[in-house]
């Protein structure tokens, strides 16, 4: 724990160890601990060694937690998936859009070598919210759709974004799971 946090923490605070756990997980890279990576068990990176290694920050253009590049890629792939899903005859519209979000996130999970749940989830939530709003505006007379949005717009965006988020996270998870299954040796 950092010295400044040791003075501020209380004895019975259950969240004291959270920073240590997060720092330990992130210091070793993508899911490998120091012992698994071949490093010594007592080695801990210092602030100077992390800065000197050229490692990107947690959030940024090439961040570990949220990467702007990966978000841009996820947004484009999910947008293409939504467009292609809405073109499917007989099931286009809402079901096709939802299927497009899931399939695009699945393909991202299958193709990317790193975990990008945050980027894919935000892109899926944006696609779901946008799809919900445009589906209301595309039905019937425009002033009626605008009046409906003024009354029910926020819950509609929340439900659409939540469904898009859930589908994107599930799709990304299943894609990563398939990637892991295809790349791991079968032991018999």
C-alpha positions as CSV (number, residue, x, y, z in Angstrom):
1,X,0.0,0.0,0.0
2,X,1.2,3.5,-0.7
3,X,2.5,5.5,2.4
4,X,-0.1,8.2,2.0
5,X,-2.9,5.6,1.9
6,X,-1.6,3.8,5.0
7,X,-2.1,6.9,7.1
8,X,-5.6,7.5,5.8
9,X,-6.9,3.9,6.1
10,X,-8.8,2.6,9.1
11,X,-8.3,-0.8,10.7
12,X,-11.7,-2.2,9.7
13,X,-12.0,-0.9,6.2
14,X,-12.7,-3.9,3.8
15,X,-11.5,-1.9,0.8
16,X,-7.9,-1.4,2.0
17,X,-6.5,-4.3,0.0
18,X,-8.3,-3.4,-3.2
19,X,-5.6,-1.0,-4.4
20,X,-2.9,-3.6,-3.7
21,X,-4.8,-6.3,-5.6
22,X,-5.5,-4.1,-8.6
23,X,-1.9,-2.9,-8.7
24,X,-0.5,-6.5,-8.4
25,X,-2.8,-7.7,-11.2
26,X,-1.9,-4.8,-13.5
27,X,1.8,-4.9,-12.8
28,X,2.2,-8.4,-14.2
29,X,0.5,-7.6,-17.6
30,X,-2.5,-9.4,-19.0
31,X,-3.5,-11.9,-16.3
32,X,0.0,-13.2,-15.5
33,X,1.4,-12.9,-12.0
34,X,5.1,-12.4,-11.3
35,X,5.5,-16.0,-10.3
36,X,3.8,-17.3,-13.5
37,X,5.9,-15.0,-15.7
38,X,9.1,-16.3,-14.3
39,X,9.9,-13.3,-12.1
40,X,10.8,-13.5,-8.5
41,X,8.1,-13.7,-6.0
42,X,9.3,-10.7,-4.0
43,X,9.8,-8.3,-7.0
44,X,7.4,-5.4,-7.2
45,X,7.7,-2.7,-9.8
46,X,8.3,0.8,-8.5
47,X,6.8,3.9,-10.0
48,X,10.1,4.8,-11.6
49,X,10.5,1.4,-13.3
50,X,6.9,1.5,-14.7
51,X,7.5,5.0,-16.1
52,X,10.9,4.0,-17.6
53,X,9.6,0.9,-19.3
54,X,7.5,2.9,-21.7
55,X,4.3,1.2,-20.4
56,X,1.1,3.0,-21.4
57,X,-1.1,4.3,-18.6
58,X,-4.3,2.6,-17.5
59,X,-6.5,4.9,-19.6
60,X,-5.5,6.6,-22.8
61,X,-4.8,6.1,-26.5
62,X,-3.1,2.8,-25.8
63,X,-4.2,2.3,-22.2
64,X,-4.4,-1.0,-20.3
65,X,-7.9,-0.5,-18.9
66,X,-9.4,1.6,-21.7
67,X,-7.7,2.2,-25.0
68,X,-8.8,4.8,-27.4
69,X,-7.5,2.8,-30.4
70,X,-9.3,-0.3,-29.3
71,X,-12.5,1.7,-28.6
72,X,-12.4,3.2,-32.1
73,X,-11.9,-0.3,-33.6
74,X,-14.8,-1.7,-31.5
75,X,-17.0,1.2,-32.4
76,X,-16.4,0.7,-36.1
77,X,-16.8,-3.1,-35.9
78,X,-20.0,-2.9,-33.8
79,X,-21.4,-0.2,-36.2
80,X,-20.8,-2.5,-39.2
81,X,-22.3,-5.4,-37.3
82,X,-25.4,-3.3,-36.5
83,X,-25.7,-2.2,-40.2
84,X,-25.3,-5.8,-41.5
85,X,-27.7,-7.2,-38.9
86,X,-30.4,-4.7,-39.8
87,X,-30.1,-5.7,-43.5
88,X,-31.1,-9.4,-42.8
89,X,-34.6,-9.9,-44.3
90,X,-37.5,-10.8,-42.1
91,X,-35.5,-10.4,-38.8
92,X,-33.9,-7.0,-39.4
93,X,-34.7,-4.1,-37.2
94,X,-34.3,-4.6,-33.5
95,X,-33.5,-8.3,-33.5
96,X,-31.1,-8.0,-36.4
97,X,-29.4,-5.0,-34.7
98,X,-29.0,-6.9,-31.4
99,X,-27.6,-9.9,-33.3
100,X,-25.2,-7.6,-35.1
101,X,-23.9,-6.2,-31.8
102,X,-23.4,-9.7,-30.4
103,X,-21.8,-11.1,-33.6
104,X,-19.5,-8.0,-33.9
105,X,-18.4,-8.3,-30.2
106,X,-17.9,-12.1,-30.7
107,X,-15.6,-11.5,-33.7
108,X,-13.7,-8.8,-31.7
109,X,-13.1,-11.2,-28.9
110,X,-12.0,-13.9,-31.3
111,X,-9.6,-11.6,-33.2
112,X,-8.0,-9.5,-30.4
113,X,-5.3,-11.0,-28.3
114,X,-6.0,-8.8,-25.3
115,X,-9.0,-8.4,-23.2
116,X,-11.0,-5.3,-24.3
117,X,-14.3,-5.7,-22.4
118,X,-14.6,-2.0,-21.5
119,X,-14.1,-0.8,-25.1
120,X,-16.5,-3.4,-26.5
121,X,-19.1,-2.8,-23.8
122,X,-19.1,1.0,-24.3
123,X,-19.4,0.5,-28.1
124,X,-22.2,-2.0,-27.7
125,X,-24.1,0.3,-25.2
126,X,-23.8,3.2,-27.6
127,X,-25.1,1.0,-30.5
128,X,-28.0,-0.2,-28.4
129,X,-29.0,3.3,-27.2
130,X,-28.7,4.7,-30.7
131,X,-30.7,1.8,-32.2
132,X,-33.4,2.3,-29.6
133,X,-33.8,6.0,-30.4
134,X,-33.7,5.6,-34.1
135,X,-36.3,2.8,-34.0
136,X,-38.7,5.1,-32.3
137,X,-38.0,8.0,-34.6
138,X,-38.4,5.8,-37.7
139,X,-41.9,4.6,-36.8
140,X,-44.9,6.7,-37.8
141,X,-45.1,10.4,-37.9
142,X,-42.0,12.4,-36.7
143,X,-43.7,14.7,-34.3
144,X,-45.3,11.7,-32.5
145,X,-41.9,10.0,-32.3
146,X,-40.4,13.2,-30.8
147,X,-43.2,13.5,-28.3
148,X,-42.7,9.9,-27.3
149,X,-39.0,10.5,-26.9
150,X,-39.6,13.6,-24.7
151,X,-41.7,11.5,-22.4
152,X,-39.9,8.2,-22.5
153,X,-36.5,9.0,-24.0
154,X,-34.2,8.5,-21.0
155,X,-35.7,5.0,-20.0
156,X,-35.6,4.0,-23.6
157,X,-31.9,5.0,-24.0
158,X,-31.1,3.3,-20.7
159,X,-32.8,0.0,-21.7
160,X,-31.3,0.1,-25.2
161,X,-27.8,0.9,-23.8
162,X,-28.1,-1.8,-21.2
163,X,-29.2,-4.5,-23.7
164,X,-26.4,-3.4,-26.0
165,X,-23.9,-3.5,-23.2
166,X,-25.0,-7.0,-22.1
167,X,-24.9,-8.4,-25.6
168,X,-21.5,-6.9,-26.3
169,X,-19.9,-8.2,-23.1
170,X,-21.4,-11.7,-23.7
171,X,-20.3,-11.7,-27.3
172,X,-16.8,-10.6,-26.4
173,X,-16.6,-13.2,-23.6
174,X,-17.7,-16.1,-25.9
175,X,-15.3,-14.9,-28.6
176,X,-12.3,-14.9,-26.1
177,X,-13.4,-18.3,-24.8
178,X,-13.4,-19.7,-28.3
179,X,-10.0,-18.2,-29.0
180,X,-8.6,-19.7,-25.8
181,X,-10.1,-23.1,-26.7
182,X,-8.7,-23.0,-30.2
183,X,-5.2,-21.9,-29.1
184,X,-4.8,-24.2,-26.1
185,X,-3.3,-27.7,-26.6
186,X,-5.6,-30.6,-25.9
187,X,-4.3,-32.8,-23.2
188,X,-5.5,-36.4,-23.2
